């Protein structure tokens, strides 16, 4: 990473290791990953693509609730997560469920989160994360706080968060990076720039040439990365983590990526704001195809291995949805009782009202 960070100007030129043809274009920054680690990265990407496909199908069947598709963003999500440690704390956005799963959240709980069930928001012991944030950008402020807490306790770990390009238009984005920068908190802030937020092109959201350069105002490091290149995402995240735990402060990482599906499954129609030509252009940059080509050139991956991962993912998903179905639908009284340790008077009255309705 050294030569990329030599000057302010170079920081905002897209950092890349693998081009869209799976060829190494930056040998100097090639991460030191073993063959087994490279294969594990690929396994996670393929598994997550299957999870996305099945989640969309389950949503359409009415078996899942809220769902934000992830296809196209596997390199950004999983390459960054692969560089983290178990003790690092993740504060995800609503599209970042894959990172939670690979951080230790059981698959059935991810499905329960989608259904709005409270157990889906209960992180198991040892899983250092919050449940996905629905409020756009709010996780940035929370991350600054978690990171500062780590600094005050002398923990050699980081707080990591993700948002989309639309999140950078929120006040919480600026407040979070400014607070973390002012206190030198060990935080890594990701912007997964998939170019459209919900439906508004990024160039209509800001006059800035890059989102990475917004780091300058907060006095922190910023870099723009090819978010379809899993090796680049890993290398930059590892670099950012090392800086943070060495007391060099937070970093803002803009990952240029593209979501192939709609913003969410709640009625968004991407054909209204994205052209077929643009979709075709980004499909040529597909992170899985690119990485597959690279691994095959090293004789580290085969169609047989990929099919095994696909079948394993399908079996795991089938078992997880079966486990999810064991949980009864959440009742209004469950929601009320989980909100407060001691109910205020108005909710006590509502609780009695709903208990009566639910008993009928």
PyMOL commands that set and color helices and strands:
alter all, ss='L'
color gray80, all
select helices_A, chain A and resi 2-5+8-11+27-29+35-60+74-82+97-103+107-115+118-121+138-153+165-169+171-183+202-205+212-218+230-245+270-272+276-283+287-297+303-324+332-339+345-359
alter helices_A, ss='H'
color red, helices_A
select strands_A, chain A and resi 89-93+129-133+159-164+187-193+221-226+251-256
alter strands_A, ss='S'
color yellow, strands_A
deselect
rebuild
show_as cartoon
